[in-house]
Each structure stands twice: as structure tokens, then as C-alpha cells.
Amino acid sequence: LKEALAAADKNNNQIASVRYEIDKIEGRLAQSYAAVIPMVSGSVDLTHQDYADKVSFDPTGMSGADDVTIRPQDTLTASLAVGMTVINPEGWANISAAKKGSDFAYLSVEDARQEIFVVVSQAYYLALMAKSLIELRVELLKAAAHHFKVATARFNAGTGLRIDVIRAETDLDQARQELLTAHLALDNTRDALAQNTGVEGLPMPVGAPVIIGPEGTEEELIQIAESKRVDIKASRASVDMADSQLTASWMKFVPVLEAGWILNYTFTEISALADQNRDRWFLNFSLKVPIYSQVAVGAVQTSRAEHRQAIINLRDTKEKASVEVRKARRDYLTALSSVQIADNQATLSKEALNLTKAAFNAGTGSSLEVTDAQQTASQSAVNLVSKHLEAQISLIKLIRAIGDDILNYPDIDSTEYYATPSETLIEEEAK
């Protein structure tokens, strides 16, 4: 089972897809830092005009002075600009909100991961049950073949009836059909297991892992759930994120101080009337004071509503978690009780079948009684396997309900297919 869960963690398409949500939120977090990190930009400008602009200070041409170039025909300049906000409370608040959003994304991914683990565990145990049913159907087929052999021998010896042979042959055909159906069911469950784990081919479950259930009373398990469940943690992160967004919306009314530095350099001829220095730099500061913005007012109202909504959602998540824990625990206790009853029924029906077969072989019983006893024993055996499956899956759901990671639970490989209750649960069941 742990190999199946590890394969799903590595190969499952849904887990791989949801992990990209982290990359997306990290990208948004990086964008939020643009409000406080300096921005550097550069440019190169080339201007070509049809002719150079010149002016003559000797209209008569008597002095022989050359014309003065006001603007050359070709101008090539480059500039480097560095700008940043020195004081930007809104930007700082947006960064805080983005960090909270990143925490929420990580928790959402973990919640989806744990949900896939539950699906994989269910697929594993369904495949294991189908595998167990095949072994059971093989034994039932052998028993039906032996019953058919005995009925035929008695009929040929003149001590049996033809109706006994017909019933035995009908039971044998039904046993063959049920074995074929069990094989097809196993392939279907292995197919589902392969899809969820990302393993090529049809993986076969090996061993019957027994997961040791969590200890604690109902209230103790609820307290564990409130501290461990990922959806509750995500709801808390959502409240924190909404609180940061509310703070950021208020910061829209706070002044912002911006600073900028620009360097210009001219490569081509400089105008004779301009400063002959090819490089010049400028430093400027800008204080922006918001006076009124309807957009900011609306943002505050929206953020306040989202914050209150997040608080209500957190309360609702906790209440649903408590109900889920209580229900999962009751289902597990019920499943354990059903296993005990099914085990007792299987033992009794098997004993009844052996007595009926013995009577039939001795000539004091009928084949109809053997058929009925065989069907009852078969149904009891299948029911026992099914109840074991329900108990194990209900335990996995209980683990999921309290927020524990299934991968962290120790398991014991067992040849028997059963669930092991904790001492606390046994005491509770006894009450």
C-alpha cells in the first residue's frame, strides 16, 4: 500500500497538475515585490531627419563664418533609468497578502494530495478484495466439482437421483461463471489502481496491510482534527490573507514617495547651442498624496466583506470537520462490529455446509440441501471479505477525517484481511 501511495505521490496527474498552482502563486508573489524593488530600464534612440537644422550668424556672408548646427541630421542617444518607491505602504501590504496567498496555495495542494491518497487506498483495497474473492471462488469451484462427482457416482451406482446430478452440474456452472466474473472484476480494480498511481500495466496488490488506527476519544480526535486538518489550516490562511488584503486596501489612502535616476548619453554631434557634455544625469523625487478615490473606497468595502466571509468559512469548516470526525469514527465502530458478526456467520455456515455434505455422502441428505448450504456459505464468505474491506476503508476515512497523513501510519503485512481496532475503540464498542 505504501508503494502504491508513493507512486501516486510521484506520478498521479491530478497531484502533478495541482502542484503547478504553487508555481503560479509564487509568480504572483514575485510580481508583488515590484512595488518595492527598483526597476531598471534602458533605451537607445536613433533619429534621422531629411536635413540638418542650421542657422547663420552672417547673413551677408562677408565674414566667412560657418553656419551653426542647431540639430544634426542624425542623432543617437542612450539612456539608463532607475526608479523605485521609497515609501510605499500599499506595496508592502500587498506583499504580505501575497505571502499569505502562497501559504494558502501550499495547503490546498496538500489537501488535494491527501484526497488522492484516500482514492488510491480505496482502489488498493478493492483490488485486494477482488484478489481474495478469486481465491475464494476457486475453492468454491473445487467444492462444486467434488459435489458433482459424488452425485454422478451415486447416480451411476443406482443410489442417487438424476435431479441431484442436474443440481450439482448447475452449481458447478454457476461456480465457473462466478470465478470468471471475479477475474474480470480484479482486472477492473487493477486498472483503476494503475490509473491513480500512474504505474504502467496492471499492478497487483501484494499483502494485506493492517493500518493501526488512531487512539483517542471522540473529543480528542476532534481536537486533533482542528490542529492537523489541512482544510482548517487553509481556512485560517484564507482569513490571514483576507486580513492582509484589507490592510492593503486601507493603504491606498497613504502617501507614496517615489525616486528616480536617469542617465543620458549622446553619441553623435551635439548642437552648438547646447551643453557640450555628452553625458547628463538627473535625480528626482515625487510625493503622491491621495486625497479621494472612489476606487479605494470600494476596495476597502470589498476587502472588509471578504475578511468577514473568510471568518465565517473558517467557522463552517471547523463545524463540518467535527461532524466528519464523529461520523467517520461511528462508521469505523459499526464496521468492526459488522466484521465480527460476518465472521461468526461465515464460521456457522461453513460448519452447516460440512454437516450437509456429510449427510449427503452418507445417503441421508439431499442435493438440494447441499446446494442451499453451499450458497449460504458462499454468500457468508463473500460478505466477510466485504466487511473487512469496509472496515479498512472506514479506518482510512477516519485517518483522513482527523487530518493525519496516511503515509505516516505504520502498517503490518498480514496474510489475513482484517482491520485492527485500537484499545480505546474496543472499549467504546463494548459500552
Secondary structure, DSSP 8 states (H G I E B T S, - for coil): -HHHHHHHHHH-HHHHHHHHHHHHHHHHHHHHGGGTS-EEEEEEEEEE-SS-EEE-S-TT--S----EEEE-SEEEEEEEEEEEEEE-HHHHHHHHHHHHHHHHHHHHHHHHHHHHHHHHHHHHHHHHHHHHHHHHHHHHHHHHHHHHHHHHHHHHTTSS-HHHHHHHHHHHHHHHHHHHHHHHHHHHHHHHHHHHHT-SS-----SEEEE----S-HHHHHHHHHHH-HHHHHHHHHHHHHHHHHHHHHGGGS-EEEEEEEEEEE-S---TTS---SEEEEEEEEEE-----HHHHHHHHHHHHHHHHHHHHHHHHHHHHHHHHHHHHHHHHHHHHHHHHHHHHHHHHHHHHHHHHHHHHTTSS-HHHHHHHHHHHHHHHHHHHHHHHHHHHHHHHHHHHTT--GGGS-EEEESS------HHHHHHHH-
